[in-house]
């Protein structure tokens, strides 16, 4: 084997290891998501009313057809990459696929409240926490909400898209 061929072979081996490691990371992430979904399906399965027509819930709530029906929920925004509509014949769905889901739906709800009611970030987050105490958006999401708040005050020009999870009223 010549030197260039040996170098190419080593490079292919390195790429193969990288591909294998990426595949293993995806499998591990899927397993973790499955474990979390199973846990939340049992332990956290009721949508929390944030205000009239606006609910926030975990994957467990999204899989609890009876609870959603009893609350007259008709539209569901799924903020998850690995969760598909569970009851497409029963509800209207929109899906926002994100890789890191934890507390992203909270961020969307807080931004919606800020925009709809001209609330401050602090007020909107306090309202959501009063209804669902376990929420804890990470620093990155808080930073984005702070930017959104500044844009609402006219201090910056930031294009923002707000999606929501609502029931018909």
N, C-alpha and C positions, 0 to 999 in steps of 0.2 A: 504494500500500500504506500502510495507516495505521500509526501507531507501535506499537500493540499487536501487529498482525500481523507487523511486522518483528521485534519482540522474540521472538515465538513461533517465527518462522522461524530466527532465530539460535540459539535454544535447541534446536530440532530438529537443526540442523546440528551443534551441539556434542555432543548425545546420539549422533548418527550416528557422529561421529569416535570417541567413547568406545567405542561398540559395535564399531567396526572395529578399534580398538587392542586391545580385549579378545579379539576373534576372532584377530587376528594373534598375540597372546601365547599363546593356546591352541595354535595351529598350531605355533609355535616350540617350545613345551614338548613337544608330541607328537613333533616331529622329533628333539629332543634325547633324549627317552626311547627312541625307536627306535634312534638311533645308539648309545646306551649299551647297550641290550639286545643289539644285534648284536655289539658288542665283548665284552660279558660272556659271551655265548653261546659264543664260541670260547675266550676266555682264562680264564674262571672258571666251569667247568662241572661241578665235582664237589662234592656236599654234604659239608660238614665235620662230623664227629662231635664233638659237644660232650660228650655222655655217652651211655650206652646208651639208645637209643630217641629221642634228640634230635639233630637235624641242623640246620645253618644253611647257607644257600647263596644265591647270586645267581640272577638270572633264567636264567643259563646252566645252573645246577644244576636249576632247575625244568623246563628243556626237555630234560634228559638222562635219558630214560626208562630206558635201560640201566643207568646208574649207580644210579638210585633203585630199580630192580628188584633189582639185585645187593645192595643194602643192606637189602632187605626193607621199604622204606618203603611205607606204605599210605595215609597221610593227609598232606595238604599244606595248610599255611596260606599263602595268597598275600597278601602285604602290598604291594599295588600297585594303582593305579587302572587302569592300562592293560594289565595282564597278565591274561589269562583262562586257565582251566584248559586245559592243553595235551593232557592225556590223560584225559578224564573217564571213559572206560570202564575205565581201568587203576587209577586212584587216587581216593580220596575227598578232596574239596576243600572248604575254607572260604576265603572271600575277605574280606579287610579292606581296604576301599578308602580309601586315604589320598592326599592330594595330594603331600606331600613325603615320599617314600619312603626316601630315603637314611638308612640305619642304623636305621630304625624296627623292622625285624625283629630287629636286634641287641638293641634295648631290650626287646622282648617276651621274647626268650630269656633275657636277664639277669634280668628280673623273675621269670620262671618259676623259674630256678635259685635266686634269693633266697628265693622262697616255698617251693618244694619242699624245699630243704635248709637253710632258715634261715641262708642265707649272707649275709654283708655285701655291700654293693654292690662294694666293692673286690675281694673274693674272687671273686664271680661274674663281674665284668668281666675279672679276671685269667685266670680259667679260659677264658672265651670267647676272649680274645686269644691265649692259648697254643695254641688250636686253629685260630684264624682271625686271624692277625696284622694283617690290613688293617682290622679294625673300628675305628671312631672315632666313637662317637655324639657328636652336637653338644651344646653346653651346655644347650640346652633339654631334651633327653632325659635328660642327666645330672641336671639339676635335678628332673625328674619321678621319676627313680630314687631320688634322695636323699629326696624326699618319701615315696616308697613304703617306703624303709628305715626312716624315722622312724615311719611308721604301723605297720610290723611290730614295732617296739620299743615300741609303745603310747604313743608320745610325741605322736601326732596321730591324729585320726580321719579318714582319707581313704578314700573308697570306691574300690576298685581292681578292674579287670577284667583278668585275665591270660589271654592266648590263647597257644596253643602249636602247634608244628609237630613232629609225632611220627610214629614208625613203631610198628606193633604189636609187642609183645614176647612 
